[in-house]
Amino acid sequence: MEAAWVNILMLILILALIWAWKKLNSLWLTPKRLEKILREQGLRGSPYRFKVGDTKETLKMQMQAMSKPMNLFSNDIGPRVSPYDHYIVNKHGTFMSNVIFFHFILLQVVLLSFIVSIKIR
């Protein structure tokens, strides 16, 4: 009878270790491995932070942007609509470059290799 309990406890321990390894792999090892691979390819951006990523900074900048009034005669709405994306692109990206940043545990790659042309008469 005791051998059966030992076998059941060993099975539970093995299943708990497998579950813990899968969680560690999905929440820490995989994002860090992807970050390393993308940095080797020349992408810049903020480093991965466990669970929250860049969410704290995003929310803080959004609240700051909404607390200030916008100039009525300005067409520059980028910093107002998406202040963190505007900040990341200005800090890490230039024309024809790519930037990485994290929202929670999701990796996002911003591709800036597009051409914007405005014709003013």
C-alpha positions, 0 to 999 in steps of 0.5 A: 500500500505504501509503495502505491502512495510513493508511486503516486507522489513521484508521478505528481512530482514529475508532473509538477516539474514538467509543468514548471519547466514549460512555464519557465520556458514560455515566460522567460527562456523563449522571450530571452532567446528571441531577443538574443536572436533579434539583437544578433540580426541588428534590431534594437529596442528595450530588453525583455522584463518578466511578465510586464514587458514595456506595459508600465512605461506605455501606460505611464506615458499614455496618462502623461500625454492625456493629462496635457492639452493638445495644441489646436493648430498642430497636426502632430498627433503621434505623441498624443495618440501613441506616446510610447511607440513614438518614444521607442521609434525616436530613441531606437529607430531611424529611417530604414531600421527595425525596433523590438519591444515587449507588451506583456510577454508578446514580442513586437517588431516594428518595421520602419522600412517604408517610405512616407512622402507628402506632397505640399503645393 
